[in-house]
């Protein structure tokens, strides 16, 4: 039966018990009970989680309850009132899990990925990718996703998160809460779009608006929808692919920044 190594357990517990972005003590107690694990009692949050994980693995000789704790802790519904907590915790946890060949996706599910071997490798990927993108003049909102924790196992995660940032910006600019194609249709499509990238006074400009909407819709469809059904291990992405895709996302961000909010209801 596969077990987490001690250093992996320490890293996972450190992410979940982080002082700023981690679980609260009351949440830890509830999750330990729900995952049917022995609560070692009050101490630092990291040590409390680590001791509970270590006791569970040592006594049961499996990591089933540890995995259940992670699943429960990373259920998106838990953060419906504090959504700002979810992504920072997920990013930190995924950096730790990458060395065990696991990742928590945006739905809170645990997936298998290619196991990372060294942190310097992930950090080097982040530096190299960021340097290349800065040379291209890529938008700052895209560069924010070229972090080591997002690249610890694959370029996939950085691209996926960057694409999500486009939807977030469209929601902030319009107040629309839809996602995917519906979000594009409501904000960029139609005769009178909520976000106009030009004056739409000529046939060419109206065609440009329509083409931009199709570009955003296609980006969402290609890099968001398939990943909800496929494990990332089946989605191979090279550094060159990531650079090209992030450059497209950068273009979308720039056009959105220059767009005009119309009087469309």
C-alpha positions as CSV (number, residue, x, y, z in Angstrom):
1,X,0.0,0.0,0.0
2,X,1.4,3.4,-1.0
3,X,2.2,5.8,1.8
4,X,3.3,9.4,1.9
5,X,7.0,9.9,2.9
6,X,7.7,11.8,6.1
7,X,8.9,14.9,4.2
8,X,5.8,14.8,2.0
9,X,3.6,14.7,5.0
10,X,5.4,17.6,6.6
11,X,5.0,19.7,3.4
12,X,1.3,18.8,3.0
13,X,0.6,19.6,6.7
14,X,2.6,22.8,6.3
15,X,0.4,24.0,3.4
16,X,-2.8,23.1,5.1
17,X,-1.7,24.6,8.4
18,X,-0.1,27.8,7.0
19,X,-0.5,30.7,9.3
20,X,-1.9,33.1,6.8
21,X,-3.7,31.0,4.2
22,X,-4.2,27.7,5.9
23,X,-7.0,26.0,7.9
24,X,-8.2,27.4,11.2
25,X,-8.0,25.3,14.4
26,X,-11.7,24.9,14.6
27,X,-11.7,23.6,11.0
28,X,-8.9,21.2,11.6
29,X,-10.8,19.6,14.5
30,X,-13.9,19.2,12.5
31,X,-12.0,17.7,9.5
32,X,-10.0,15.3,11.6
33,X,-13.3,14.0,13.1
34,X,-14.9,13.8,9.7
35,X,-12.0,11.9,8.2
36,X,-12.0,9.5,11.2
37,X,-8.6,10.5,12.4
38,X,-7.2,10.8,16.0
39,X,-6.9,14.5,17.0
40,X,-3.6,14.9,18.8
41,X,-4.8,18.0,20.5
42,X,-3.9,21.7,20.4
43,X,-0.5,22.7,19.3
44,X,0.7,24.6,16.2
45,X,-1.7,24.0,13.3
46,X,1.0,22.4,11.2
47,X,2.2,20.1,13.9
48,X,-1.4,19.1,14.8
49,X,-2.1,18.1,11.2
50,X,1.2,16.4,10.7
51,X,0.9,14.3,13.9
52,X,-2.7,13.3,13.0
53,X,-1.5,12.3,9.5
54,X,1.5,10.4,10.8
55,X,-0.6,8.5,13.4
56,X,-3.1,7.5,10.8
57,X,-0.6,6.2,8.3
58,X,1.4,4.4,11.0
59,X,-1.6,2.7,12.6
60,X,-3.5,1.8,9.5
61,X,-0.6,1.3,7.1
62,X,-2.4,3.3,4.3
63,X,-3.0,6.9,3.4
64,X,-6.7,6.6,2.9
65,X,-7.7,8.8,5.8
66,X,-5.1,11.4,4.9
67,X,-6.4,11.6,1.4
68,X,-10.0,11.9,2.7
69,X,-8.9,14.8,5.0
70,X,-7.4,16.6,1.9
71,X,-10.6,16.0,-0.1
72,X,-12.8,17.4,2.6
73,X,-10.5,20.3,3.3
74,X,-10.4,21.3,-0.4
75,X,-14.1,21.0,-1.1
76,X,-14.9,24.4,-2.9
77,X,-18.3,24.5,-1.1
78,X,-16.4,25.0,2.2
79,X,-15.2,28.4,0.9
80,X,-18.4,29.8,-0.5
81,X,-18.4,32.5,2.1
82,X,-14.7,33.1,1.9
83,X,-13.8,32.3,-1.7
84,X,-10.5,34.3,-1.5
85,X,-9.1,31.5,0.8
86,X,-9.4,28.6,-1.7
87,X,-6.9,29.3,-4.4
88,X,-3.9,30.4,-2.2
89,X,-4.4,27.2,-0.1
90,X,-4.8,25.1,-3.2
91,X,-1.6,26.5,-4.8
92,X,0.5,25.9,-1.7
93,X,-0.9,22.4,-1.2
94,X,-0.3,21.5,-4.9
95,X,3.4,22.4,-4.6
96,X,3.6,19.9,-1.7
97,X,1.5,17.3,-3.4
98,X,3.4,17.5,-6.7
99,X,6.3,15.6,-5.1
100,X,3.9,12.8,-4.3
101,X,2.5,12.8,-7.9
102,X,-0.8,14.3,-6.9
103,X,-2.7,17.6,-7.5
104,X,-6.0,19.1,-6.3
105,X,-7.9,20.5,-9.3
106,X,-10.2,23.5,-9.3
107,X,-13.2,21.2,-8.3
108,X,-11.3,20.1,-5.2
109,X,-10.7,16.6,-6.6
110,X,-7.4,14.8,-6.2
111,X,-5.8,13.8,-9.5
112,X,-2.6,11.9,-10.3
113,X,0.2,13.8,-12.2
114,X,3.8,13.2,-13.2
115,X,5.8,13.3,-10.0
116,X,8.0,16.3,-9.6
117,X,11.6,15.5,-8.6
118,X,13.1,18.7,-7.3
119,X,11.9,22.2,-6.2
120,X,14.8,23.8,-8.1
121,X,13.4,22.2,-11.3
122,X,10.0,23.9,-10.6
123,X,11.7,27.2,-9.8
124,X,13.8,27.0,-12.9
125,X,10.8,26.4,-15.1
126,X,9.1,29.5,-13.5
127,X,12.2,31.7,-14.1
128,X,12.7,30.6,-17.7
129,X,9.1,30.9,-18.6
130,X,8.7,34.3,-16.9
131,X,11.9,35.6,-18.6
132,X,10.7,34.6,-22.1
133,X,7.2,36.0,-21.5
134,X,8.6,39.3,-20.2
135,X,10.7,39.5,-23.4
136,X,7.4,39.2,-25.4
137,X,5.9,42.0,-23.3
138,X,3.2,39.8,-21.9
139,X,0.5,41.3,-19.7
140,X,1.3,41.6,-16.0
141,X,-1.9,39.7,-15.1
142,X,-0.6,36.7,-17.0
143,X,2.9,36.8,-15.5
144,X,1.3,36.4,-12.1
145,X,0.6,32.8,-13.0
146,X,4.2,31.9,-13.8
147,X,5.0,30.8,-10.2
148,X,7.0,27.8,-9.1
149,X,4.0,26.2,-7.3
150,X,2.0,26.3,-10.5
151,X,4.8,24.8,-12.5
152,X,5.9,22.2,-10.0
153,X,4.5,19.3,-12.1
154,X,3.4,20.8,-15.5
155,X,3.0,24.0,-17.5
156,X,-0.6,23.0,-17.7
157,X,-1.6,24.5,-14.4
158,X,-0.2,28.0,-15.1
159,X,-2.0,28.1,-18.4
160,X,-5.3,26.9,-16.9
161,X,-5.1,29.5,-14.1
162,X,-4.3,32.3,-16.5
163,X,-7.3,31.4,-18.7
164,X,-9.5,31.5,-15.5
165,X,-8.2,35.0,-14.9
166,X,-9.7,36.2,-18.1
167,X,-13.2,35.1,-16.9
168,X,-12.6,36.8,-13.6
169,X,-11.7,40.1,-15.3
170,X,-14.8,39.9,-17.5
171,X,-17.0,39.4,-14.4
172,X,-15.4,42.3,-12.6
173,X,-15.9,44.6,-15.5
174,X,-19.5,43.7,-16.0
175,X,-21.0,42.2,-12.9
176,X,-22.1,39.1,-14.9
177,X,-21.6,35.9,-12.9
178,X,-21.8,33.4,-15.8
179,X,-18.9,31.3,-17.0
180,X,-17.5,29.9,-20.2
181,X,-19.5,30.5,-23.4
182,X,-22.4,32.0,-21.6
183,X,-20.2,34.6,-20.1
184,X,-18.8,35.5,-23.5
185,X,-22.2,35.7,-25.1
186,X,-23.6,38.0,-22.5
187,X,-20.6,40.3,-22.3
188,X,-18.9,40.4,-25.7
189,X,-21.6,39.0,-28.1
190,X,-24.8,40.3,-29.7
191,X,-25.7,43.5,-31.4
192,X,-24.9,45.6,-28.3
193,X,-22.2,43.9,-26.3
194,X,-21.6,45.0,-22.7
195,X,-17.8,45.2,-23.4
196,X,-17.0,46.9,-26.7
197,X,-13.4,46.7,-28.0
198,X,-14.1,49.4,-30.6
199,X,-16.8,51.8,-31.6
200,X,-18.6,49.1,-33.8
201,X,-19.4,51.9,-36.3
202,X,-18.2,50.0,-39.4
203,X,-18.7,46.5,-40.7
204,X,-15.0,45.8,-40.1
205,X,-15.2,46.9,-36.5
206,X,-18.3,44.8,-35.9
207,X,-16.5,41.8,-37.4
208,X,-13.5,42.5,-35.1
209,X,-15.8,42.5,-32.1
210,X,-17.4,39.2,-33.2
211,X,-14.0,37.7,-33.9
212,X,-12.7,38.7,-30.5
213,X,-15.7,37.1,-28.8
214,X,-15.0,33.9,-30.8
215,X,-11.3,34.0,-29.7
216,X,-12.3,34.2,-26.0
217,X,-15.0,31.6,-26.4
218,X,-12.5,29.2,-28.1
219,X,-9.9,29.8,-25.4
220,X,-12.4,28.9,-22.7
221,X,-13.5,25.9,-24.6
222,X,-10.1,24.5,-25.4
223,X,-8.4,25.2,-22.1
224,X,-11.2,24.9,-19.6
225,X,-13.9,22.5,-20.6
226,X,-11.8,19.5,-21.6
227,X,-9.8,19.7,-18.4
228,X,-12.9,19.2,-16.3
229,X,-13.1,15.7,-17.6
230,X,-9.5,14.7,-18.3
231,X,-6.6,14.2,-15.9
232,X,-3.8,16.5,-16.6
233,X,-1.4,13.6,-17.1
234,X,-3.2,13.1,-20.5
235,X,-2.7,16.8,-21.5
236,X,0.9,17.2,-22.6
237,X,2.1,20.8,-22.7
238,X,5.6,21.9,-23.6
239,X,7.2,25.2,-22.6
240,X,6.8,26.5,-26.1
241,X,3.1,25.6,-26.0
242,X,2.7,27.4,-22.7
243,X,4.4,30.5,-24.0
244,X,2.2,30.7,-27.1
245,X,-1.0,30.1,-25.1
246,X,-0.1,32.6,-22.4
247,X,0.7,35.2,-25.1
248,X,-2.9,34.7,-26.5
249,X,-4.2,35.1,-23.0
250,X,-2.1,38.3,-22.7
251,X,-3.7,39.7,-25.9
252,X,-7.2,39.0,-24.5
253,X,-6.3,40.8,-21.3
254,X,-5.0,43.9,-23.1
255,X,-8.1,44.1,-25.3
256,X,-10.3,43.8,-22.2
257,X,-8.3,46.5,-20.4
258,X,-9.0,48.9,-23.4
259,X,-12.6,47.9,-23.8
260,X,-15.5,50.2,-23.1
261,X,-18.4,49.3,-20.8
262,X,-21.6,50.1,-22.8
263,X,-25.0,51.0,-21.5
264,X,-26.2,47.5,-22.3
265,X,-28.3,46.3,-19.3
